[in-house]
Amino acid sequence: MTSEDLLQPGHIVKERWKVVKKIGGGGFGEIYEGVDLVTKEQVALKVESAKQPKQVLKMEVAVLKKLQGKDHVCRFIGCGRNERFNYVVMQLQGRNLAELRRAQPRGAFSLSTSLRLGQQILKAIESIHEVGFLHRDIKPSNFSMGRLPHTCRKVYMLDFGLARQYTTATGEVRAPRAAAGFRGTVRYASINAHKNKEMGRHDDLWSLFYMLVEFVNGQLPWRKIKDKEQVRYSNYYYYYYCDFIADSFEHSNSINMVHN
């Protein structure tokens, strides 16, 4: 922790949640491990400065509340704000999938583990889509394994700050905007995201696909490319290459069916 952190060890939020240590942070806020002084359980506190121009915790809380009771979602405990920061308190989970993959001997998961993780992540994505929202930042560090003995094999979806409602009040799909702006993480973003197009449910699934490739292979083809435009062109190449392979496979199957 540094003196610039919003919270310090020992700080008590709303006379209930005591900060233990900082466990993460990024452009949109900071994450702390804490203890609930009422229930004595360990919790996660996500905090953002009240002064930062882009406020995302409001969306995080809205989506997290809608997802309560769903599998693969952290339990919501509380939220609030003061003159310095906004915060949300939720169930604490274990290490995220990016950390776990990097800790493997090859830097990759086995095919079996990747498929089992993928199945759970797909269920988690389905859950958020069912309540009318897109996640828009599907990546390994936004999924964690449970921390307790009975949840340590369960995947939990995190970070709904970039989520967007894609349905209207009547359940219809909202009309796309002409230009939406880039949202997400460059390495796992779909081609639509790179083109600043309105994203849909399939864009979350493209990000899952890239995650699975990285799980099995240990890296993505554009891993070392820093420039966003170069990543976009690399995405194009592999997208059309995969499309070509799929078409060839389908053509090959058709020939085999004719011969058989």
N, C-alpha and C positions, 0 to 999 in steps of 0.2 A: 504493500500500500504506500501511497505518497500523501503528502500534505494537501494535494489538490483533489484527492478523492472526496466524494460527497459524504461518505461515512467512514468512521474509524472503528477499530475493534473496541467493543465495550459500549458503543453508542446504542441507545435504546429508542426504537421507533414506536411512537404512540403508546409508550409505557407498557409495551407487550413483547416486541421482538428485539432481541439483543444481538447485535452484530458480532460474529466470530472472526470472519476473515473475508477478504475479497477473493472471488473465484473466477471472475471474468469481466470483460468489458469491451466496448467497441465504440463506433461512431455515435450510436444512439443511446448509450447508457452504461451502467455498471451493474454487476451481479455479485451478491454477497451471500455467504452462508451465515445463517443465524439460528437462534434458539427461541422457540415460542415459550415465554415465561409462564403462560397459562397451562399449556398441554405438555410442555417439556420436550416436544418433538423438534427435530432439526428442520429448518425451512430454508427456502431460497427467497431473497429479497432482490427484486429488480428495480433499479432506481434511475431516474433521468432528471437532469437539472431543470428547474422551473424556468430558467432563462434561455434554454436552447431553442432555436427557431423552429426546428422540426420536432414536434411532440408526437411520440408513437405509442406511449403507454396506454392512452385512452383506447386505441384500437386493440391493443394487446388484451386489456381487461374485458372489452366487449366480446371478443372472440372466445377468450378463455371461459367466460361465463356461459356462453352459448354451447360450448363443448362439454360442460360438466356432465358426468355420468357416462361419457363415451370411453371406450378402451383407448389406451395409448395417449391419454391426456392427463397432465398434472392436476391435482386437486387444488382449486382456488381457495385461498384462506382469507385474504383481505386486501384492501387497497386504500389509498388516501393521498393527500397532498398537503404541503405546507409552503411557506414562502421560499424555501430553498429547493425543494425537490418533490417530484411525484413518485409514487412507489406502488408496487404490487407484490404481495406475498403469496407464495405457492409451495406445494410439496417439493422437497429437495430430491433430486435424482443423482445418479452416478455419473461416470465419465461419458463423454459424448463419443459418437462413432468415428469422428476424425481422429481423436486421440487414441482410441482403441485400435484402429487400423494401423496407425503409425507405430504402435507398440508391438505389432506382429513381426516375427523374424524376417519375412519377405517384404514387410510393409503392405501386405495384402491379406485379405481373408480367404479362406477356402471357398470353393464354389458352393458347397453345402451351406456354410454359414452365410454367404452373400445372399443366397436364395431365401433362406429363412428370415434374414433381416429384411430383405426386399418385400416379402409377403406381409410382414407387420407394418412396414412403412407405407405400403399401398393401402392397407386398411386405415391407417392414420390419415392419409390424404383423402381417402373416401369419406371419412368422418367430417372433415372440415368442408368438403364440397357439399355434403348432405345438408349442412346448415346454411348454405348459400354464400360461402366465402372461398376465395383462392388464397393459398398461402403466399406464393410469389417469392419465396426465398428457401426453397427446398435444397438442403445441403447437409453433409454429414454432421457438421457441428451443431445443427439444429435438431438433432435426435440423440437422445441419451438412453442408456440402459437404467433400469430401476436400481435403487441403492440397497433395498432390503432383501433378505433371503427369499421371500415369496414373490418379489418383483424383478429379481436380478436378470431374468431371461426375457423380460418384457421391454419393448422399445417405446419411448415416450417422445412425442413431438413437442418442440419448443419454439418460442419466438414468433409471435403473430403480429409484430409491429408493422410489417409491410403488407399485411393481408388486405384484401379488397372484396367488398360484397359484389358478386356478379349477378345477383338476382334482384328483381324489384319486389315491392311489398306483396304483389300477387303471385310471386314465384316465377315470373318470366325472366329470361336472360336479358340483361341490360344491353342496350345498343352500344356497339364499340365506339370509342372516341377516335377521332382522326389521327391524333398523335398522343401517346400515353406517357412518354418519357421512360427512361430505363429504370427498372426495378429488379432487385435481386443481387446475386453474386456472380461476377463475370464468368468464373470457371464453370459454373453449373447452369448458367442462363440458357434458355432456349433461343432459337433463331428469331422467333417473334420478339422476344425481349430485347435482343441485340438490335433489331430493326425499329425499336421504339413503338411497336404495335401493341394494341390492346391485347392483354393476355387472357387465356381461357384455361379451362381445367386441364387440357392436354399439355399446356406449358409446364404445369407442376409435374406431370408424368415424364416429360422430356428430362427435367432435372433429376428425377428418380432414376431414369435410364443412365444418365451420366454418372450418378453415384454408384450404380451397380457395376459399371465398367471399371471405375476406380477401385471399388472393393476387391474385384477379382484380379485386376491387372496391377494394382498398386499405384497407378497414375493415369491421367488423361493425356491424350496426344498433345494438347495445348498447355500442359502444366507449367512449362517454363516461359510461356509467352506473357509478357506484362501488359502489352498494348491491347486495349479493349477491341480496337478494330481488327487487329491481327487474330485475336481469339475468334471474332465473328467470322472471318474468312476461313479459318481452320474448321469452325463448326459447319460452314457450308460444304466444305470438301468432304468431311466425314458423313454429313447428312446425305449427300447425293451418292456417296460411295456405298453407304448402307442400303439406300434405295435401289441402287444398281444390283447389289448382292441379292436383295429380296426378290427383285424382278427375275433375276437369273435362276434363283431357287424355284420360284413359281413356274417358270418356263420349263425347267428340268423336270419338275414333278408332273407337269402336263404331258410331256413326252413319254415319261415312264408309264403314266396311266394309259396312254394310247397303245404302247407296246405290250402292256400287260392285259 
